[in-house]
């Protein structure tokens, strides 16, 4: 398995503080069957900023330590970018980077309680420059949960999304779990990733989430998400199904 979203680099954000803690996370990942991780420290977050050079350096150091520990795991560079006005310029100057450093897919995080009014315009600017924005954990955004048509509009216009494994396993609560399943049913999400921060309160749960998807939506859907993760690290175009709107009445009814 490939994990596209993980805070495994030490000392950069609210993930592990030391490289030894990173190694403990790596051991857990290997036990779970994960072979590649895209390290995505927060960037342009109110509390944390990690420019490309810092991320690449951290990835190199961690890969070196993983080799010393004989752990069969590869770390790739990336960022979890809080949406901000200069993102297009910073991609051009190299301080903001794409997933796996491939110049195509970019993780975008919204604040948890709203969607910036300029999001659609910035997504358009990114797309005309050849980037594919991916909204991370939309199921945990209170505005999108309240108004899923906003997410439908983004996806209809070519934006991709990624749900969190722990959302699907119910660790963020029943509402978020059910909304995550609605997103899958409506083809409003394209990737599952862990957003792991540690080995206890925010572990991977990636294998468990794929089992949940296979049981709820079928084995083919679980394989679809895994294939899309593989396509990202290979710098290829991912598989996208036509999105559908979530009926408002149905969404409210499940809560």
Beta strands, then each sheet from edge to edge (+ up, - down):
strand 1: 2-6
strand 2: 36-43
strand 3: 74-82
strand 4: 105-109
strand 5: 132-136
strand 6: 160-164
strand 7: 191-193
sheet 1: 1+ 2+ 3+ 4+ 5+ 6+ 7+
end
